[in-house]
Amino acid sequence: MRKVLLIVLAFILLFALSVPALSSAEGLTPYGYASAFATAYPERSVLSGNEKAASTYLASFLQTLGYRVETPSFTYRYTAVDTSAAVTSEYRHVLGFKNNGRGKSIVIGTYYGGYDPDTGTTAGQGAEAALSVGALMYVAEALASYTEYDLVIAFWGGLSVSDFDATKCGVDLKDIALYIGLDGVAAGTNDYEYCDDVPRSHETYFREVIEEANAPILPPPTYKRSTLLLISSGSYQNTHLGLLGVNRDFLNEDVPCIAFVGGAWSYDVGLYRYEGKAEIAGTNEDTFETIDKRNGGRENTETRLLTVSNVIVTALRGEGLSAALDATRKEVSGADLDSSLAYYLITFIGAGVIIALFVLLIVKSSKTRREEVWEGEGREPGTQDTETPPVYKSPFSEFDPDDDPPQGGEDNGDDVFRF
C-alpha cells in the first residue's frame, strides 16, 4: 500500500512539473504559441471540423487568461465544386473581452482559419496564418491585466469564403478607439505597418514607438500600386497589401486602424509574401520549415514575430496613445477639418479686409499726390501763389467773323488764314 501511494505521488509530482514546463515552452514567445497551435490544428480548412476544433482551443486559452469569451456563429452557403450540391455550413469567431469600464475599446484581431475547401489544395500546417495567431496569443497574455481601454481579442474564422462584417466584432463600432490587425506577420520579405492612405495621428505615434525600439518594421511606400484581387466570395476592388485583411472593413466604417502585415510591397502589390517567389498560402509549402528557410533561419522568424508583438504591447501601454487616438478620432470624424475650415475662412476674410483697406489707402494716396502735382505746376520751388492765375484765351476769342480779314504784312493777299 505504501508503494502504491508513493507511485501515485510520483505521478502527481511529475504531472505538476510537466504542466508548467509545457506552458513555459509554448508561452514565452509568439513563435512557441504559433508552432503549438499549428501542430495541434494543421490545415484548418474553412468550415471544416478542424477549424471548429481550433476555435474551441483558442476560446479555452482566452478563458484561462480571464477574458470573457464569446463564439458567435455564422452560416455560409456555397455550391460544392465536385458535386455541384448546395452546402450549408457554419464558422465561428472567437472573441475575448476585458471590460475595464472605459467606454472605448481597442480591438486586436487576426484570422485563425485555413483556406477555402474548394480550392483543391492542401494547406500544409497553415503556418502563415498560425504565426499571426501566435503573436496575438502572446499579446493577449501580455495584456491580460491591461486597464487603459476596454480590450477585445478577436480570432476571425471563415474569412476565405465569407463576407466579413465589421459590426459583428462584439462591440459598437462607434466605441472602437482603434483596430489592430495582424496578417502574415513574419511570413514575407518584410514586415510593414499600414494605417490609412490618409495620414493619421496614431500612425505617427506608432512610428515613434517602432523607431524607438529600432524595430525593422517598414512604413508603406508612398505609391501603393493597386490591383483587383479575385477570391471565392467575390473580389477586393483596387486593393493593395495594406487592404488585404480585415482592417479594410473597419476602415470602411471610419474606425481608426493599424495593420501589421508581412509581404513584399514592391512585388505584385505584396500579395506574394516573398519577392520573386511563389505564394505558399494554401499549399503544401505553408509550413514553418519553408518560412524559416526563406527568412534565413528559425531565429529570424522568431525575432521578427516577437518584435511586432512587443511593438503592439509597448504602444498600447505608452503614455501618448490616448492623445494620439483622440486626435485621430477628430481627423476621421472631420471635427478637426471643420474647425480648420472655420479658421482658414476667418483668416481668409480677415486678410481680404486688410488687403482691401491697404488698396484703398494706396488709391487715396495716389489721388492726393496727382492733385498736388497738378496744382503745383509752374511754381517756383518754395513759393506759394497769392494771385489768381491768368485765364487762358483762345486765338479765336478776339476774331469777329463779320470783320474783314486783317490787312498788311508781307503775305497780304494770299489764301492762307492768319491769326
Secondary structure as GFF3:
##gff-version 3
##sequence-region A 1 419
A	DSSP	alpha_helix	2	27	.	.	.	ID=ss1
A	DSSP	alpha_helix	30	40	.	.	.	ID=ss2
A	DSSP	alpha_helix	49	64	.	.	.	ID=ss3
A	DSSP	beta_strand	68	70	.	.	.	ID=ss4
A	DSSP	beta_strand	73	79	.	.	.	ID=ss5
A	DSSP	beta_strand	86	92	.	.	.	ID=ss6
A	DSSP	beta_strand	94	98	.	.	.	ID=ss7
A	DSSP	beta_strand	105	111	.	.	.	ID=ss8
A	DSSP	three_ten_helix	117	119	.	.	.	ID=ss9
A	DSSP	alpha_helix	127	142	.	.	.	ID=ss10
A	DSSP	beta_strand	150	156	.	.	.	ID=ss11
A	DSSP	three_ten_helix	166	168	.	.	.	ID=ss12
A	DSSP	three_ten_helix	173	175	.	.	.	ID=ss13
A	DSSP	beta_strand	176	183	.	.	.	ID=ss14
A	DSSP	beta_strand	190	194	.	.	.	ID=ss15
A	DSSP	alpha_helix	201	212	.	.	.	ID=ss16
A	DSSP	beta_strand	217	218	.	.	.	ID=ss17
A	DSSP	beta_strand	227	231	.	.	.	ID=ss18
A	DSSP	beta_strand	234	239	.	.	.	ID=ss19
A	DSSP	three_ten_helix	241	243	.	.	.	ID=ss20
A	DSSP	alpha_helix	247	251	.	.	.	ID=ss21
A	DSSP	beta_strand	257	263	.	.	.	ID=ss22
A	DSSP	three_ten_helix	268	270	.	.	.	ID=ss23
A	DSSP	alpha_helix	288	294	.	.	.	ID=ss24
A	DSSP	alpha_helix	298	317	.	.	.	ID=ss25
A	DSSP	alpha_helix	321	333	.	.	.	ID=ss26
A	DSSP	alpha_helix	335	375	.	.	.	ID=ss27
A	DSSP	three_ten_helix	395	398	.	.	.	ID=ss28
###
